[in-house]
Amino acid sequence: MITRVLMLAGATLAASLALCSVAAAAPGEVQQRLNNQQQRIDRGVANGRLTHGEAARDESHDARMEAAKQRDRMEHGGHLTAAEHARLNDRENNNSQRIYDKKHNDVTAPPR
């Protein structure tokens, strides 16, 4: 019984935190994150931590995310719903982790 109550409390807390993060998001947050990630990719290529192939794949992920954002906005009169914003935020989190992993995977671009 206590385990069940604790599981329910944990699930409620997790749901509340997820809703708070969606509600607290600024309107331009998705675009700002895309801009920040592009800068991270550019710096990774410049310092040799990312190969051109890795950078191209990361930029492809960002381009698909931008297209999804535009598609979602078109469907809802130029605005993202809270669910769409949360989905895009999750995708950004995953892509951000992918960029980090690639920059720290000991594969470097050959020196110029």
N, CA and C atoms as an extended XYZ file, in Angstrom:
336
Properties=species:S:1:pos:R:3:atomname:S:1:resname:S:1:resid:I:1 pbc="F F F"
N         0.820       -1.189        0.000 N   MET     1
C         0.000        0.000        0.000 CA  MET     1
C         0.871        1.262        0.000 C   MET     1
N         1.892        1.289        0.857 N   ILE     2
C         2.760        2.459        0.938 CA  ILE     2
C         3.510        2.637       -0.375 C   ILE     2
N         3.959        1.529       -0.968 N   THR     3
C         4.666        1.607       -2.246 CA  THR     3
C         3.769        2.208       -3.317 C   THR     3
N         2.537        1.810       -3.323 N   ARG     4
C         1.583        2.334       -4.314 CA  ARG     4
C         1.362        3.834       -4.133 C   ARG     4
N         1.243        4.266       -2.885 N   VAL     5
C         1.060        5.690       -2.586 CA  VAL     5
C         2.291        6.476       -3.025 C   VAL     5
N         3.477        5.936       -2.751 N   LEU     6
C         4.706        6.617       -3.150 CA  LEU     6
C         4.815        6.688       -4.674 C   LEU     6
N         4.441        5.627       -5.367 N   MET     7
C         4.484        5.640       -6.822 CA  MET     7
C         3.523        6.682       -7.380 C   MET     7
N         2.327        6.768       -6.804 N   LEU     8
C         1.342        7.754       -7.233 CA  LEU     8
C         1.841        9.173       -6.963 C   LEU     8
N         2.448        9.384       -5.807 N   ALA     9
C         2.984       10.706       -5.474 CA  ALA     9
C         4.113       11.081       -6.431 C   ALA     9
N         4.969       10.119       -6.749 N   GLY    10
C         6.057       10.375       -7.688 CA  GLY    10
C         5.545       10.711       -9.073 C   GLY    10
N         4.538        9.981       -9.528 N   ALA    11
C         3.961       10.247      -10.847 CA  ALA    11
C         3.303       11.624      -10.880 C   ALA    11
N         2.622       11.977       -9.810 N   THR    12
C         1.980       13.290       -9.729 CA  THR    12
C         3.015       14.398       -9.752 C   THR    12
N         4.096       14.212       -9.013 N   LEU    13
C         5.170       15.212       -8.989 CA  LEU    13
C         5.804       15.354      -10.370 C   LEU    13
N         6.059       14.246      -11.038 N   ALA    14
C         6.666       14.299      -12.376 CA  ALA    14
C         5.749       15.021      -13.366 C   ALA    14
N         4.457       14.729      -13.296 N   ALA    15
C         3.505       15.394      -14.189 CA  ALA    15
C         3.440       16.889      -13.895 C   ALA    15
N         3.471       17.250      -12.624 N   SER    16
C         3.428       18.666      -12.252 CA  SER    16
C         4.655       19.406      -12.751 C   SER    16
N         5.825       18.800      -12.617 N   LEU    17
C         7.056       19.425      -13.099 CA  LEU    17
C         7.028       19.591      -14.612 C   LEU    17
N         6.510       18.598      -15.312 N   ALA    18
C         6.425       18.691      -16.775 CA  ALA    18
C         5.508       19.834      -17.181 C   ALA    18
N         4.375       19.973      -16.511 N   LEU    19
C         3.451       21.052      -16.844 CA  LEU    19
C         4.057       22.410      -16.515 C   LEU    19
N         4.791       22.505      -15.424 N   CYS    20
C         5.430       23.775      -15.066 CA  CYS    20
C         6.461       24.178      -16.103 C   CYS    20
N         7.221       23.222      -16.601 N   SER    21
C         8.249       23.572      -17.577 CA  SER    21
C         7.621       24.020      -18.887 C   SER    21
N         6.464       23.446      -19.251 N   VAL    22
C         5.777       23.871      -20.469 CA  VAL    22
C         5.189       25.261      -20.265 C   VAL    22
N         4.577       25.489      -19.116 N   ALA    23
C         3.926       26.770      -18.873 CA  ALA    23
C         4.942       27.900      -18.753 C   ALA    23
N         6.135       27.603      -18.256 N   ALA    24
C         7.128       28.642      -18.040 CA  ALA    24
C         7.931       28.973      -19.300 C   ALA    24
N         7.732       28.243      -20.365 N   ALA    25
C         8.530       28.444      -21.574 CA  ALA    25
C         8.151       29.742      -22.264 C   ALA    25
N         9.159       30.473      -22.674 N   ALA    26
C         8.944       31.724      -23.395 CA  ALA    26
C         8.602       31.422      -24.852 C   ALA    26
N         7.852       32.326      -25.516 N   PRO    27
C         7.437       32.083      -26.887 CA  PRO    27
C         8.590       31.824      -27.858 C   PRO    27
N         9.715       32.489      -27.706 N   GLY    28
C        10.825       32.321      -28.637 CA  GLY    28
C        11.853       31.295      -28.200 C   GLY    28
N        11.530       30.509      -27.183 N   GLU    29
C        12.500       29.580      -26.624 CA  GLU    29
C        12.958       28.533      -27.628 C   GLU    29
N        12.039       27.977      -28.402 N   VAL    30
C        12.411       26.943      -29.363 CA  VAL    30
C        13.399       27.506      -30.371 C   VAL    30
N        13.121       28.686      -30.917 N   GLN    31
C        14.025       29.287      -31.896 CA  GLN    31
C        15.360       29.628      -31.265 C   GLN    31
N        15.348       30.115      -30.038 N   GLN    32
C        16.608       30.445      -29.365 CA  GLN    32
C        17.451       29.198      -29.166 C   GLN    32
N        16.815       28.088      -28.807 N   ARG    33
C        17.564       26.852      -28.625 CA  ARG    33
C        18.155       26.384      -29.946 C   ARG    33
N        17.395       26.521      -31.035 N   LEU    34
C        17.936       26.159      -32.351 CA  LEU    34
C        19.149       27.030      -32.684 C   LEU    34
N        19.056       28.318      -32.405 N   ASN    35
C        20.184       29.225      -32.650 CA  ASN    35
C        21.394       28.832      -31.802 C   ASN    35
N        21.158       28.535      -30.521 N   ASN    36
C        22.254       28.147      -29.629 CA  ASN    36
C        22.932       26.863      -30.112 C   ASN    36
N        22.128       25.915      -30.554 N   GLN    37
C        22.699       24.653      -31.011 CA  GLN    37
C        23.492       24.845      -32.295 C   GLN    37
N        23.047       25.733      -33.161 N   GLN    38
C        23.809       26.007      -34.378 CA  GLN    38
C        25.168       26.605      -34.014 C   GLN    38
N        25.182       27.475      -33.017 N   GLN    39
C        26.455       28.051      -32.570 CA  GLN    39
C        27.369       26.977      -31.984 C   GLN    39
N        26.802       26.042      -31.234 N   ARG    40
C        27.592       24.949      -30.669 CA  ARG    40
C        28.181       24.086      -31.774 C   ARG    40
N        27.382       23.817      -32.806 N   ILE    41
C        27.865       23.028      -33.939 CA  ILE    41
C        28.997       23.774      -34.635 C   ILE    41
N        28.796       25.063      -34.889 N   ASP    42
C        29.822       25.868      -35.560 CA  ASP    42
C        31.132       25.882      -34.766 C   ASP    42
N        31.027       26.043      -33.455 N   ARG    43
C        32.233       26.042      -32.622 CA  ARG    43
C        32.906       24.676      -32.634 C   ARG    43
N        32.096       23.610      -32.617 N   GLY    44
C        32.655       22.258      -32.646 CA  GLY    44
C        33.425       21.979      -33.932 C   GLY    44
N        32.912       22.470      -35.062 N   VAL    45
C        33.615       22.306      -36.336 CA  VAL    45
C        34.878       23.163      -36.335 C   VAL    45
N        34.769       24.398      -35.840 N   ALA    46
C        35.907       25.320      -35.843 CA  ALA    46
C        37.076       24.793      -35.006 C   ALA    46
N        36.766       24.169      -33.867 N   ASN    47
C        37.861       23.694      -33.020 CA  ASN    47
C        38.210       22.227      -33.273 C   ASN    47
N        37.560       21.613      -34.264 N   GLY    48
C        37.901       20.248      -34.650 CA  GLY    48
C        37.245       19.163      -33.822 C   GLY    48
N        36.411       19.527      -32.854 N   ARG    49
C        35.754       18.509      -32.015 CA  ARG    49
C        34.633       17.792      -32.753 C   ARG    49
N        34.078       18.418      -33.792 N   LEU    50
C        33.058       17.786      -34.635 CA  LEU    50
C        33.612       17.653      -36.045 C   LEU    50
N        33.377       16.503      -36.651 N   THR    51
C        33.730       16.359      -38.058 CA  THR    51
C        32.643       17.030      -38.887 C   THR    51
N        32.915       17.254      -40.147 N   HIS    52
C        31.909       17.873      -41.017 CA  HIS    52
C        30.693       16.964      -41.161 C   HIS    52
N        30.906       15.654      -41.186 N   GLY    53
C        29.785       14.714      -41.268 CA  GLY    53
C        28.897       14.764      -40.038 C   GLY    53
N        29.522       14.830      -38.853 N   GLU    54
C        28.744       14.933      -37.617 CA  GLU    54
C        27.953       16.235      -37.598 C   GLU    54
N        28.605       17.311      -38.005 N   ALA    55
C        27.922       18.611      -38.033 CA  ALA    55
C        26.755       18.589      -39.006 C   ALA    55
N        26.941       17.964      -40.169 N   ALA    56
C        25.864       17.899      -41.163 CA  ALA    56
C        24.665       17.135      -40.613 C   ALA    56
N        24.930       16.044      -39.900 N   ARG    57
C        23.811       15.278      -39.318 CA  ARG    57
C        23.088       16.099      -38.251 C   ARG    57
N        23.841       16.806      -37.416 N   ASP    58
C        23.216       17.648      -36.383 CA  ASP    58
C        22.397       18.764      -37.019 C   ASP    58
N        22.923       19.369      -38.059 N   GLU    59
C        22.178       20.433      -38.744 CA  GLU    59
C        20.927       19.877      -39.417 C   GLU    59
N        21.001       18.643      -39.893 N   SER    60
C        19.833       18.001      -40.489 CA  SER    60
C        18.737       17.793      -39.438 C   SER    60
N        19.145       17.377      -38.242 N   HIS    61
C        18.174       17.232      -37.140 CA  HIS    61
C        17.509       18.570      -36.852 C   HIS    61
N        18.315       19.632      -36.773 N   ASP    62
C        17.767       20.959      -36.497 CA  ASP    62
C        16.832       21.423      -37.613 C   ASP    62
N        17.168       21.132      -38.853 N   ALA    63
C        16.311       21.535      -39.978 CA  ALA    63
C        14.971       20.814      -39.908 C   ALA    63
N        14.994       19.534      -39.565 N   ARG    64
C        13.727       18.797      -39.424 CA  ARG    64
C        12.902       19.354      -38.270 C   ARG    64
N        13.572       19.763      -37.201 N   MET    65
C        12.863       20.338      -36.064 CA  MET    65
C        12.223       21.673      -36.444 C   MET    65
N        12.971       22.479      -37.184 N   GLU    66
C        12.438       23.770      -37.642 CA  GLU    66
C        11.219       23.549      -38.542 C   GLU    66
N        11.296       22.555      -39.422 N   ALA    67
C        10.161       22.255      -40.306 CA  ALA    67
C         8.951       21.794      -39.496 C   ALA    67
N         9.189       20.977      -38.479 N   ALA    68
C         8.090       20.513      -37.627 CA  ALA    68
C         7.461       21.679      -36.879 C   ALA    68
N         8.303       22.587      -36.407 N   LYS    69
C         7.795       23.770      -35.693 CA  LYS    69
C         6.914       24.607      -36.616 C   LYS    69
N         7.384       24.843      -37.831 N   GLN    70
C         6.598       25.625      -38.788 CA  GLN    70
C         5.292       24.926      -39.143 C   GLN    70
N         5.352       23.614      -39.332 N   ARG    71
C         4.148       22.841      -39.661 CA  ARG    71
C         3.134       22.923      -38.518 C   ARG    71
N         3.610       22.770      -37.281 N   ASP    72
C         2.715       22.851      -36.127 CA  ASP    72
C         2.090       24.238      -36.008 C   ASP    72
N         2.875       25.257      -36.264 N   ARG    73
C         2.340       26.618      -36.194 CA  ARG    73
C         1.286       26.858      -37.257 C   ARG    73
N         1.512       26.359      -38.460 N   MET    74
C         0.546       26.543      -39.549 CA  MET    74
C        -0.793       25.900      -39.188 C   MET    74
N        -0.736       24.779      -38.494 N   GLU    75
C        -1.960       24.070      -38.123 CA  GLU    75
C        -2.754       24.793      -37.046 C   GLU    75
N        -2.123       25.687      -36.301 N   HIS    76
C        -2.802       26.347      -35.177 CA  HIS    76
C        -2.695       27.856      -35.246 C   HIS    76
N        -2.827       28.398      -36.408 N   GLY    77
C        -2.889       29.850      -36.558 CA  GLY    77
C        -1.641       30.595      -36.132 C   GLY    77
N        -0.477       30.004      -36.330 N   GLY    78
C         0.766       30.688      -36.023 CA  GLY    78
C         1.274       30.487      -34.609 C   GLY    78
N         0.620       29.650      -33.831 N   HIS    79
C         1.030       29.423      -32.440 CA  HIS    79
C         1.288       27.948      -32.205 C   HIS    79
N         2.139       27.659      -31.248 N   LEU    80
C         2.371       26.286      -30.824 CA  LEU    80
C         1.491       25.993      -29.613 C   LEU    80
N         0.872       24.819      -29.610 N   THR    81
C         0.138       24.406      -28.419 CA  THR    81
C         1.148       23.992      -27.354 C   THR    81
N         0.685       23.858      -26.130 N   ALA    82
C         1.577       23.435      -25.044 CA  ALA    82
C         2.149       22.051      -25.329 C   ALA    82
N         1.341       21.162      -25.867 N   ALA    83
C         1.817       19.810      -26.182 CA  ALA    83
C         2.871       19.841      -27.288 C   ALA    83
N         2.658       20.672      -28.314 N   GLU    84
C         3.631       20.787      -29.402 CA  GLU    84
C         4.943       21.379      -28.884 C   GLU    84
N         4.817       22.380      -28.037 N   HIS    85
C         6.004       23.002      -27.465 CA  HIS    85
C         6.774       21.979      -26.631 C   HIS    85
N         6.078       21.193      -25.843 N   ALA    86
C         6.731       20.179      -25.013 CA  ALA    86
C         7.411       19.122      -25.890 C   ALA    86
N         6.752       18.725      -26.973 N   ARG    87
C         7.341       17.732      -27.879 CA  ARG    87
C         8.603       18.281      -28.525 C   ARG    87
N         8.547       19.522      -29.000 N   LEU    88
C         9.727       20.135      -29.610 CA  LEU    88
C        10.855       20.304      -28.583 C   LEU    88
N        10.499       20.651      -27.357 N   ASN    89
C        11.493       20.790      -26.304 CA  ASN    89
C        12.181       19.454      -26.027 C   ASN    89
N        11.410       18.374      -26.003 N   ASP    90
C        11.996       17.043      -25.813 CA  ASP    90
C        12.947       16.704      -26.958 C   ASP    90
N        12.542       17.016      -28.180 N   ARG    91
C        13.404       16.748      -29.335 CA  ARG    91
C        14.676       17.583      -29.264 C   ARG    91
N        14.559       18.832      -28.807 N   GLU    92
C        15.734       19.685      -28.642 CA  GLU    92
C        16.664       19.116      -27.576 C   GLU    92
N        16.091       18.624      -26.484 N   ASN    93
C        16.912       18.016      -25.433 CA  ASN    93
C        17.697       16.838      -25.986 C   ASN    93
N        17.027       15.992      -26.772 N   ASN    94
C        17.694       14.834      -27.361 CA  ASN    94
C        18.799       15.267      -28.320 C   ASN    94
N        18.519       16.259      -29.153 N   ASN    95
C        19.519       16.725      -30.109 CA  ASN    95
C        20.686       17.388      -29.385 C   ASN    95
N        20.399       18.129      -28.338 N   SER    96
C        21.461       18.757      -27.561 CA  SER    96
C        22.382       17.692      -26.969 C   SER    96
N        21.809       16.631      -26.457 N   GLN    97
C        22.617       15.538      -25.900 CA  GLN    97
C        23.441       14.867      -26.993 C   GLN    97
N        22.857       14.704      -28.180 N   ARG    98
C        23.581       14.114      -29.311 CA  ARG    98
C        24.790       14.973      -29.691 C   ARG    98
N        24.602       16.300      -29.728 N   ILE    99
C        25.706       17.208      -30.053 CA  ILE    99
C        26.802       17.074      -28.996 C   ILE    99
N        26.420       17.065      -27.740 N   TYR   100
C        27.400       16.919      -26.660 CA  TYR   100
C        28.176       15.612      -26.829 C   TYR   100
N        27.452       14.519      -27.046 N   ASP   101
C        28.102       13.217      -27.187 CA  ASP   101
C        29.096       13.209      -28.346 C   ASP   101
N        28.722       13.809      -29.458 N   LYS   102
C        29.612       13.825      -30.618 CA  LYS   102
C        30.833       14.703      -30.374 C   LYS   102
N        30.645       15.801      -29.658 N   LYS   103
C        31.778       16.677      -29.383 CA  LYS   103
C        32.760       16.037      -28.403 C   LYS   103
N        32.319       15.036      -27.677 N   HIS   104
C        33.158       14.400      -26.665 CA  HIS   104
C        33.431       12.926      -26.961 C   HIS   104
N        33.346       12.515      -28.216 N   ASN   105
C        33.508       11.110      -28.558 CA  ASN   105
C        34.920       10.754      -29.034 C   ASN   105
N        35.861       11.653      -28.895 N   ASP   106
C        37.257       11.441      -29.288 CA  ASP   106
C        37.452       11.258      -30.788 C   ASP   106
N        36.432       11.551      -31.594 N   VAL   107
C        36.577       11.587      -33.046 CA  VAL   107
C        36.739       13.042      -33.402 C   VAL   107
N        37.856       13.378      -34.026 N   THR   108
C        38.113       14.767      -34.363 CA  THR   108
C        38.324       14.908      -35.861 C   THR   108
N        38.115       16.102      -36.316 N   ALA   109
C        38.353       16.401      -37.727 CA  ALA   109
C        39.861       16.500      -37.952 C   ALA   109
N        40.323       16.117      -39.137 N   PRO   110
C        41.755       16.250      -39.419 CA  PRO   110
C        42.159       17.717      -39.426 C   PRO   110
N        43.371       18.030      -38.986 N   PRO   111
C        43.809       19.415      -38.974 CA  PRO   111
C        43.883       19.978      -40.385 C   PRO   111
N        43.637       21.278      -40.492 N   ARG   112
C        43.681       21.920      -41.814 CA  ARG   112
C        45.056       22.421      -42.119 C   ARG   112
